[in-house]
Amino acid sequence: MKLHNLKPAKGSVKNAKKIGRGEGSGRGGTSTRGHKGAQSRSGYSLKRGFEGGQMPLQRRVPKFGFKNPNRVEYKVLNLSMVQELADRLEVEALTLDLFIESGLVSRNDKVKVLAQGEVTSKLEISAHAFSKAAIAQIEAKEGKAIVI
């Protein structure tokens, strides 16, 4: 075996169709494009979603839903998480900066404290929002819920 003897495997290489080279070639005339219609013409390009004049899918399916542009997304912290953080850091006043440093929230998050879990000590908690039940639990232990 030498380099000048190498050939591809039999049947693995096919010749490209020679289209539009006259009637004698068998592929002249319409050049395999069929008769008439947009796809037979030069310059034709299929528009995205076009279904040949049939009502396209994105127009057959009804519009759905609504996204409120004024919605405020809060990062939720439960009282159990807040109490755990207070015990770990041994502090009574929990501010937004403490939540950020501990990795519970990021700098751009708005924080809402919810009442899941229990407060076992007097805490002063600063956040953007509180649930009514959370405020009741915090104040029951003589703590403060400060809205930023």
C-alpha positions in Angstrom: 0.0 0.0 0.0 1.3 3.4 -1.0 -0.1 6.9 -1.0 -0.8 6.9 -4.7 -2.8 3.7 -4.4 -5.2 5.0 -1.7 -8.9 5.3 -2.6 -12.1 5.9 -0.6 -14.2 2.8 0.1 -16.5 1.7 -2.7 -19.9 3.6 -2.6 -18.7 6.1 0.0 -18.2 9.0 -2.5 -21.0 10.3 -4.7 -20.9 12.8 -7.4 -22.9 16.0 -6.9 -26.0 16.4 -9.1 -25.3 18.7 -12.0 -28.4 20.8 -12.3 -29.4 23.3 -14.9 -26.9 22.2 -17.6 -29.4 21.8 -20.5 -32.2 19.3 -21.4 -29.7 16.6 -22.5 -28.4 16.2 -18.9 -31.9 15.2 -17.7 -31.8 17.9 -15.1 -32.3 21.0 -17.2 -35.6 22.8 -17.7 -37.0 23.3 -14.2 -33.7 22.2 -12.6 -35.5 19.9 -10.1 -37.5 22.9 -8.7 -40.9 21.7 -10.0 -43.4 23.9 -11.9 -44.3 27.5 -10.9 -44.8 28.8 -7.3 -42.5 30.8 -5.0 -40.0 28.0 -4.5 -39.3 27.7 -8.2 -38.3 31.4 -8.5 -34.9 32.9 -7.9 -34.6 35.1 -4.8 -37.1 33.0 -2.8 -36.5 32.7 0.9 -38.9 31.2 3.4 -40.2 33.6 6.0 -39.9 32.3 9.5 -43.2 30.7 10.6 -44.7 30.9 7.0 -46.9 27.9 6.3 -47.8 28.4 2.7 -50.6 30.8 3.3 -52.2 28.6 6.0 -52.8 30.6 9.2 -49.4 30.1 11.0 -49.2 28.4 14.4 -48.2 31.6 16.3 -51.5 33.2 15.0 -53.7 30.2 15.5 -52.8 29.9 19.2 -54.4 32.5 21.4 -52.5 35.2 23.3 -52.0 34.1 26.9 -51.1 35.8 30.2 -49.8 39.1 31.4 -46.5 40.2 33.0 -46.9 43.1 35.4 -44.1 45.6 34.7 -44.5 47.1 38.2 -44.2 43.8 40.1 -41.8 43.9 43.0 -39.8 40.7 43.5 -38.8 40.0 47.1 -36.2 37.6 48.3 -37.9 35.6 51.1 -36.3 35.1 54.5 -38.2 33.0 57.1 -38.0 33.8 60.8 -36.3 30.4 61.4 -33.4 31.5 59.1 -33.2 34.9 60.7 -33.1 33.4 64.2 -30.4 30.9 63.1 -28.3 33.8 61.7 -28.8 35.8 64.9 -27.7 32.8 67.1 -24.6 32.1 64.9 -23.4 35.7 64.8 -24.6 36.4 68.4 -26.3 39.7 67.6 -29.7 41.3 68.4 -29.9 43.7 65.5 -30.1 42.2 62.0 -29.6 44.6 59.2 -29.6 44.2 55.4 -25.8 44.4 55.4 -25.6 41.4 57.7 -27.9 39.4 55.4 -25.7 40.3 52.4 -22.5 39.4 54.2 -23.9 36.0 55.3 -24.8 35.2 51.7 -28.6 34.9 52.3 -29.3 37.7 49.8 -27.5 39.7 47.2 -26.9 43.5 47.1 -29.8 44.2 44.7 -32.4 42.0 46.3 -35.4 43.4 48.2 -35.9 41.3 51.4 -39.3 40.2 52.9 -39.4 38.4 56.2 -42.1 35.7 56.5 -43.4 34.0 59.7 -42.3 30.4 59.0 -40.3 29.2 62.0 -40.0 30.8 65.4 -38.3 33.7 67.1 -36.8 32.6 70.4 -35.1 35.9 71.4 -35.6 39.7 71.3 -34.5 40.8 67.8 -34.4 44.0 65.9 -34.8 43.1 62.2 -34.5 45.5 59.2 -36.0 44.5 55.9 -38.0 45.9 53.0 -41.2 44.1 53.9 -42.7 41.9 56.6 -45.7 39.7 56.7 -48.3 40.5 59.4 -47.7 37.2 61.2 -43.9 37.8 61.2 -44.4 41.3 62.8 -46.7 39.8 65.4 -44.1 37.1 66.3 -41.2 39.6 66.5 -43.2 42.0 68.6 -44.4 39.2 70.9 -40.8 38.7 71.9 -40.4 42.5 72.4 -38.4 42.9 69.2 -38.7 45.4 66.4 -39.6 45.0 62.7 -38.1 48.0 60.9 -39.2 48.6 57.3 -36.4 50.1 55.2 
